[in-house]
Amino acid sequence: DVYAKLKFEAGVHRVQRVPSTETQGRIHTSAATVAVLPEAEDVEVELNMNDIRKDYFCSSGPGGQSVNTTYSAVRLTHIPTGIVAQCQDQKSKLKNFDKALGVLRSR
């Protein structure tokens, strides 16, 4: 089990190297953050589309064109559990719907 052996290696590590462009052999030191996480298993989730309420609204925030003018932002609510997922990243309502549905499935 790889996770059992590497889970204690998480944290900040110091990295030392001598670049190939360094003519005098000086050591460059930098820091790297390491996160060790177990791999999540894929679980197939069945969502009945009749149990999902779809709300469309105007995107908000900075962005210029098509912000606060088109109803492209999507909020999905799973009615039996009350879990909510929303997306307003894309200009397309369909792309936002697909992304919000993926977020809802993962929750």
HELIX and SHEET records of a PDB file:
HELIX    1   1 VAL A    2  LEU A    6  1                                   5    
HELIX    2   2 LYS A    7  GLU A    9  5                                   3    
HELIX    3   3 MET A   49  ASP A   51  5                                   3    
HELIX    4   4 LYS A   93  SER A  106  1                                  14    
SHEET    1   A 2 GLY A  11  ARG A  17  0                                        
SHEET    2   A 2 HIS A  28  VAL A  34 -1                                        
SHEET    1   B 3 ILE A  52  PHE A  57  0                                        
SHEET    2   B 3 ALA A  73  HIS A  78 -1                                        
SHEET    3   B 3 ILE A  83  CYS A  87 -1                                        
END                                                                             
